[in-house]
Amino acid sequence: MNKHTTKGGKEIELVRDPRSNLWKVQFTSGGQIPEALAGVYTNETFGNTAIASYLAEQEKVSENKKVEKKVTKAKEK
């Protein structure tokens, strides 16, 4: 599977770089790829693992923000 979806609904895909035998990450609709995913990967597995790790980290950051908001609201009461 070479397509992944961000929490915001954007599709990220892993594609073979036409100038080399390497793989790169891009948004299906175009746009700037996060720095964590920039560069090239030597095989499809490494690229997909990088994308999955990035998405998992983004989910973790999102969950932490939700917890922080709950704590802040509880302190205000």
Secondary structure, DSSP 8 states (H G I E B T S, - for coil): --EEE-TTS-EEEEEE-TTSS-EEEEETT-----GGG-SEESSHHHHHHHHHHHHHHHHHHHHHHHHHHHHHHHHH-
